[in-house]
């Protein structure tokens, strides 16, 4: 029962074998580099194209790195500017009297039961403290600003002490000054010959002056809104 092959079948098998061998050979040749048979001029042109593309990519990479560095620096500068602006705002708030303040300074209490201390003498005390570098001052419960003024108030009676008007608010004796600054400098300024402390004692009042290692001023002034002025353009 062996299979019998006809002459046509054998011929077809041989043809199939030849075609398969040809196909394998063609695939093998196609798998080789497409540039194996390319001309030298074509290869040189291709190499130049590749080098040009590499240079272009390197240039784009350098530009992107520069943009990244610029954005990083800009972010750092913006953060530094914001921090500086915040610090300036805090400093201006203390100097303008709109923010609380803490630090070393002095406390001066002037006792005036007879009502002999004048508004001018108290204003003189404020000026001495300012000139000595006080950065935050209160008189009674009133925060003192650059535009603060002191005027005569009521006179002393048997039932109530004397008072003065500080920016329109009545402040009664004893008059208490709190001032933040260098304690030694402020004390020396108040004790100069012929200064404010000599004047109040000559008027019959007494005082107590102490240096404070840490003093906190909580009294603040509301931030005034300008009616006419507006920020000038920066450009």
DANOR-V812963 format. One record per residue. N is the residue number from 1. SS is DSSP state (2 for helix, 1 for strand, 0 for the rest). BURIAL is + if it has 16 or more other ideal C-beta (glycine too) atoms within 10 Angstrom, else -. Layout:
{{N SS BURIAL} {N SS BURIAL}}
This chain:
{{1 0 -} {2 0 -} {3 0 -} {4 0 -} {5 0 -} {6 0 -} {7 2 -} {8 2 -} {9 2 -} {10 2 -} {11 2 -} {12 2 -} {13 2 -} {14 2 -} {15 2 -} {16 2 -} {17 2 -} {18 2 -} {19 2 -} {20 2 -} {21 2 -} {22 2 -} {23 2 -} {24 2 -} {25 2 -} {26 2 -} {27 2 -} {28 2 -} {29 2 -} {30 2 -} {31 2 -} {32 0 -} {33 0 -} {34 0 -} {35 0 -} {36 0 -} {37 0 -} {38 0 -} {39 0 -} {40 2 -} {41 2 -} {42 2 -} {43 2 -} {44 2 -} {45 2 -} {46 2 -} {47 2 -} {48 2 -} {49 2 -} {50 2 -} {51 2 -} {52 2 -} {53 2 -} {54 2 -} {55 2 -} {56 2 -} {57 2 -} {58 2 -} {59 2 -} {60 2 -} {61 2 -} {62 2 -} {63 2 -} {64 2 -} {65 2 -} {66 2 -} {67 2 -} {68 2 -} {69 2 -} {70 2 -} {71 2 -} {72 2 -} {73 2 -} {74 2 -} {75 2 -} {76 2 -} {77 2 -} {78 2 -} {79 2 -} {80 2 -} {81 2 -} {82 2 -} {83 2 -} {84 2 -} {85 2 -} {86 2 -} {87 2 -} {88 2 -} {89 2 -} {90 2 -} {91 2 -} {92 2 -} {93 2 -} {94 2 +} {95 2 -} {96 2 +} {97 0 +} {98 0 +} {99 0 +} {100 0 -} {101 1 +} {102 1 -} {103 1 +} {104 1 -} {105 1 +} {106 1 +} {107 1 +} {108 1 +} {109 1 -} {110 1 +} {111 1 -} {112 0 +} {113 0 -} {114 0 -} {115 0 +} {116 0 +} {117 0 +} {118 0 +} {119 2 +} {120 2 -} {121 2 +} {122 2 +} {123 2 +} {124 2 +} {125 2 +} {126 2 +} {127 2 -} {128 2 +} {129 2 +} {130 2 +} {131 2 -} {132 0 +} {133 0 -} {134 0 +} {135 0 +} {136 1 +} {137 1 +} {138 1 +} {139 1 +} {140 0 +} {141 0 -} {142 1 +} {143 1 +} {144 1 +} {145 0 -} {146 0 -} {147 0 -} {148 0 +} {149 0 -} {150 1 +} {151 1 -} {152 1 -} {153 0 +} {154 0 -} {155 0 -} {156 0 +} {157 0 -} {158 0 -} {159 0 -} {160 0 -} {161 0 +} {162 0 +} {163 1 +} {164 1 +} {165 1 +} {166 1 +} {167 0 +} {168 0 -} {169 1 -} {170 1 -} {171 1 +} {172 1 -} {173 0 +} {174 0 +} {175 1 +} {176 1 -} {177 1 +} {178 1 +} {179 1 +} {180 1 +} {181 0 +} {182 0 +} {183 2 +} {184 2 -} {185 2 -} {186 2 +} {187 2 +} {188 2 -} {189 2 +} {190 2 +} {191 0 -} {192 0 -} {193 0 -} {194 0 -} {195 0 -} {196 2 +} {197 2 +} {198 2 -} {199 2 +} {200 2 +} {201 2 -} {202 2 -} {203 0 -} {204 0 -} {205 0 +} {206 1 -} {207 1 +} {208 1 -} {209 1 +} {210 1 -} {211 1 -} {212 1 +} {213 1 -} {214 1 -} {215 1 +} {216 1 -} {217 1 +} {218 0 -} {219 0 +} {220 0 +} {221 0 +} {222 0 -} {223 0 -} {224 0 -} {225 0 -} {226 0 -} {227 0 -} {228 0 -} {229 0 -} {230 0 -} {231 0 -} {232 0 -} {233 0 -} {234 0 -} {235 0 -}}
